[in-house]
Amino acid sequence: MICPPYLNIGDSVAIVAPARKISAEDISEGIEILRSWGLNVVLSENLFCSSNQFAGTDEQRADDFQKAINDSNLKAIFCARGGYGSIRIIDKIDFSPLLSSPKWIIGFSDITVFHSKLNSIGIESIHAPVITTLKNAPSEVQNNLKDALFGKQLKLNLPQNNSLNIIGECTGELIGGNLSILYSLLGSEADIDFSNKILFLEDLDEYLYHIDRMMMSLKRAGKLSNLKALIVGDVSKMNDNTIPFGKSSEEIIHEHVKDYGYPVCFNFPAGHIDDNNSLIFGREVTLRVGGDCVAIIPSTIL
């Protein structure tokens, strides 16, 4: 995997809006946080455009992303927000310049589209708060992202006690993101190889039967059987029908993976919550799921 160069004080970084539209007020506090880290923030040309629910037309959003990729003065690309829309522009963007001049791409939720594309071509990326949510993150989570960008090794060792956890330890490449997005990418050129990987999943505001359907689809596609481990982040604010599905989102996921025998961790603090800890996708890590804690440790510091 290609690791993009870490940032230095004074570096220029871009903010792009590949999905839902935003206002200047939505991102003002997030921009100030980046500036407090010593970064020069560059706003993309069409950042505040609007086309129905999107931040401009597909062409405008793709053009902004492409210009950020091509600009050698920019060292990272921060996504302003998620929502929906990244999948509409993924095929309009040429990612090949990143193979010779890589840069960090940061975001979560809908930004899983880009994480998956980058993983498929062999480039690390950071699953972390978008600019609109960075302001709500606790200081330790903000610093967690800063550390990831500036090259300090991320080691997460967190209290954990969930009856659905499957205890164990393994080492593998960390991949994943939003379950709905990974499901939508199945069979496409941005689909990723799950074999011998540590998979992270999160989701929000889905029907419980949708969670079951998506997990069934991943299972039938052979995506779950050869994992090294599964980390489940925030899967909350779920919806149900008049006739209840009968299981929680965590119980649904557990049902589909419990017989494989690999470590499984639930309620990991990442996803659609303020405590959205950064994860470097594409990086080899060691996962330890214990009875009262879970740790994600880069293999390079073991």
C-alpha positions in Angstrom: 0.0 0.0 0.0 1.2 3.5 -0.8 1.3 5.8 2.3 0.8 9.5 1.2 3.4 11.9 2.7 2.5 13.1 6.1 1.6 16.8 6.6 3.8 19.6 7.8 2.9 23.0 9.3 2.4 25.4 6.4 1.1 22.7 4.0 -1.9 23.6 1.8 -5.0 21.3 1.9 -8.2 21.4 -0.1 -11.8 21.2 1.0 -14.2 19.7 -1.6 -17.9 18.8 -1.4 -18.5 15.6 -3.4 -22.0 14.9 -2.1 -24.6 17.0 -0.3 -24.6 20.8 -0.4 -23.2 22.9 2.3 -23.0 26.6 3.4 -20.0 28.6 4.6 -21.4 28.5 8.1 -21.5 24.7 8.1 -17.7 24.5 7.7 -16.4 27.7 9.3 -15.5 26.0 12.6 -13.9 23.0 10.9 -11.8 25.3 8.8 -10.5 27.2 11.9 -9.5 23.8 13.5 -7.4 23.0 10.4 -5.9 26.5 10.5 -5.0 26.0 14.2 -3.0 23.0 13.1 -0.9 25.3 10.9 -2.5 24.3 7.6 -3.3 26.6 4.7 -7.0 25.8 3.7 -8.0 26.1 0.1 -11.7 26.1 -0.8 -12.6 24.4 -4.0 -14.1 26.6 -6.8 -17.6 25.1 -6.6 -17.7 24.4 -2.9 -20.9 26.3 -2.2 -22.8 25.5 -5.4 -26.2 24.0 -5.2 -28.1 21.5 -7.5 -31.1 20.2 -5.7 -29.6 18.4 -2.7 -26.1 18.2 -4.1 -23.2 20.6 -3.8 -23.4 21.6 -7.5 -23.9 19.4 -10.5 -22.1 16.1 -10.9 -19.7 17.8 -13.3 -18.9 20.6 -10.9 -18.3 18.3 -8.0 -16.1 15.9 -10.0 -14.2 18.9 -11.5 -13.4 20.2 -8.0 -12.2 16.8 -6.9 -10.1 16.3 -10.0 -8.4 19.7 -9.6 -7.6 18.9 -6.0 -6.0 15.6 -7.1 -4.0 17.3 -9.9 -2.8 20.2 -7.9 0.7 19.3 -6.6 0.6 22.2 -4.1 -2.2 20.5 -2.2 -1.1 17.8 0.3 -4.5 16.5 1.4 -8.2 16.6 0.4 -10.8 17.0 3.2 -14.4 16.2 2.3 -16.8 18.9 3.6 -19.6 16.4 4.3 -21.2 13.2 3.2 -24.9 12.6 2.7 -25.3 11.1 -0.8 -23.6 11.8 -4.1 -20.1 10.5 -4.2 -21.0 7.4 -6.2 -22.5 9.7 -8.9 -19.0 11.2 -9.6 -16.6 8.4 -8.9 -16.4 7.3 -12.6 -15.8 10.9 -13.7 -12.5 11.2 -11.7 -9.1 10.1 -12.8 -7.3 8.9 -9.7 -4.1 7.7 -11.5 -2.1 10.9 -10.6 -2.3 9.8 -7.0 -0.2 6.7 -7.8 2.9 8.9 -8.5 1.9 11.9 -6.2 -0.3 10.5 -3.4 -2.1 12.7 -0.9 -4.4 12.0 2.0 -8.2 11.9 1.4 -10.2 12.3 4.6 -13.9 11.6 5.4 -16.5 9.0 6.3 -20.0 7.8 5.5 -20.6 8.6 1.8 -16.9 9.1 1.5 -16.5 5.3 1.7 -16.9 5.5 -2.1 -13.4 7.1 -2.3 -11.9 5.0 0.4 -12.9 1.9 -1.5 -11.6 3.3 -4.8 -8.2 4.2 -3.2 -7.9 0.8 -1.6 -8.6 -0.9 -4.9 -5.6 1.0 -6.5 -3.3 0.6 -3.4 -3.4 3.9 -1.6 -4.0 4.5 2.1 -6.8 6.9 3.2 -8.2 8.2 6.5 -11.7 7.4 7.8 -12.4 10.3 10.0 -14.7 13.3 10.7 -15.7 15.4 7.7 -15.3 19.2 8.0 -19.0 19.7 9.1 -18.6 17.2 12.0 -15.1 18.0 13.1 -16.3 20.9 15.3 -18.4 18.5 17.4 -15.7 16.0 18.0 -14.0 15.8 21.4 -10.5 17.3 21.5 -9.0 13.9 21.8 -10.7 12.8 18.6 -9.6 16.0 16.8 -6.1 15.4 18.0 -6.4 11.8 16.8 -7.0 13.0 13.3 -4.2 15.5 13.5 -1.8 12.8 14.7 -2.8 10.6 11.8 -2.1 13.4 9.3 1.1 14.6 10.8 2.6 11.1 11.1 2.2 10.2 14.7 1.4 6.5 15.0 -2.2 5.8 16.0 -2.7 3.4 18.8 -6.3 3.1 20.1 -6.7 1.2 23.3 -10.3 1.6 24.5 -12.6 0.2 27.3 -14.9 -2.3 25.7 -17.5 -4.7 27.1 -20.1 -6.0 24.8 -21.7 -9.4 25.2 -21.7 -10.0 21.5 -17.9 -9.5 21.1 -15.9 -12.5 20.0 -12.5 -12.3 21.8 -9.3 -12.8 19.9 -6.3 -11.2 18.2 -5.2 -10.9 14.6 -3.1 -8.9 12.3 -4.3 -7.6 8.9 -5.0 -4.7 6.6 -7.7 -2.4 7.8 -10.5 -1.7 5.3 -14.2 -0.8 5.2 -16.5 2.1 6.0 -20.2 2.6 5.6 -22.1 -0.7 5.2 -24.7 0.8 2.8 -21.9 2.2 0.5 -19.9 -1.0 0.5 -23.1 -2.9 -0.4 -23.7 -0.4 -3.3 -20.2 -1.0 -4.6 -20.4 -4.8 -4.9 -19.4 -6.0 -8.3 -18.1 -2.6 -9.4 -14.5 -1.6 -10.2 -14.4 0.2 -6.8 -15.3 -3.0 -5.0 -12.5 -4.2 -2.7 -11.0 -7.5 -1.8 -12.1 -8.5 1.7 -9.9 -11.6 2.0 -7.6 -11.7 5.0 -8.6 -8.1 5.9 -9.8 -6.6 9.1 -13.2 -5.1 8.1 -14.7 -2.0 9.8 -18.4 -1.3 9.3 -20.7 1.5 10.5 -24.1 2.8 9.4 -27.0 5.1 10.4 -30.7 5.6 9.9 -31.4 2.3 8.0 -34.2 -0.1 8.4 -33.2 -3.3 10.3 -34.3 -5.5 7.5 -31.9 -3.4 5.2 -29.1 -4.3 7.6 -30.0 -8.0 7.3 -30.3 -7.7 3.5 -26.9 -6.0 3.1 -25.2 -8.5 5.4 -26.8 -11.4 3.5 -25.5 -9.9 0.3 -21.9 -9.6 1.6 -22.1 -13.1 2.9 -23.5 -14.6 -0.3 -20.8 -12.7 -2.3 -18.1 -14.4 -0.2 -17.0 -11.2 1.5 -17.4 -12.3 5.1 -16.0 -15.8 5.2 -12.3 -15.1 4.8 -12.0 -12.0 7.0 -9.3 -11.8 9.7 -11.7 -9.9 12.0 -14.7 -7.5 12.0 -14.9 -4.2 13.8 -18.4 -2.7 14.1 -18.6 1.0 14.8 -21.8 3.0 15.4 -24.9 1.3 13.9 -27.6 3.4 15.5 -30.9 5.3 14.9 -32.3 2.3 13.1 -35.9 2.1 11.9 -38.3 -0.8 12.1 -41.6 -1.8 10.5 -45.0 -2.2 12.2 -44.2 -5.9 12.5 -40.8 -5.8 14.3 -37.8 -7.4 12.7 -37.0 -8.9 16.1 -33.2 -8.2 16.4 -31.0 -5.2 17.0 -28.6 -4.1 14.3 -25.7 -5.6 16.3 -27.6 -8.9 16.8 -28.2 -9.1 13.0 -24.5 -8.5 12.2 -23.4 -11.0 14.9 -25.8 -13.7 13.5 -24.1 -13.5 10.1 -20.5 -13.7 11.3 -20.5 -15.6 14.6 -19.7 -19.0 13.0 -16.6 -17.9 11.2 -14.5 -17.9 14.4 -12.6 -14.6 13.9 -12.5 -11.8 16.4 -15.4 -9.4 16.4 -15.8 -6.1 18.2 -19.0 -4.1 18.6 -19.6 -0.5 19.5 -16.2 0.7 18.5 -16.2 4.5 18.7 -16.2 5.5 15.0 -19.0 6.4 12.6 -21.9 8.8 12.9 -21.1 9.9 16.4 -19.1 12.8 17.9 -16.5 10.3 19.1 -15.5 9.3 15.6 -12.0 8.1 16.0 -9.7 8.1 12.9 -8.8 4.9 11.2 -6.2 4.6 8.5 -7.6 2.3 5.8 -5.1 0.2 3.9 -2.7 0.0 6.9 -1.7 -3.2 8.5 -2.7 -3.3 12.2 -3.1 -5.7 15.0 -6.5 -6.0 16.5 -6.9 -7.2 20.1 -10.5 -7.9 21.3 -10.4 -8.6 25.0 -13.0 -9.1 27.7 -12.8 -5.5 28.8 -10.9 -3.6 26.1 -10.2 -3.4 22.4 -6.9 -2.2 20.9 -6.0 -1.3 17.3 -2.2 -1.0 17.0 -0.1 -0.4 13.9 2.0 -3.4 13.2 5.1 -1.1 12.8 5.1 -0.3 16.5 4.6 -3.8 17.9 
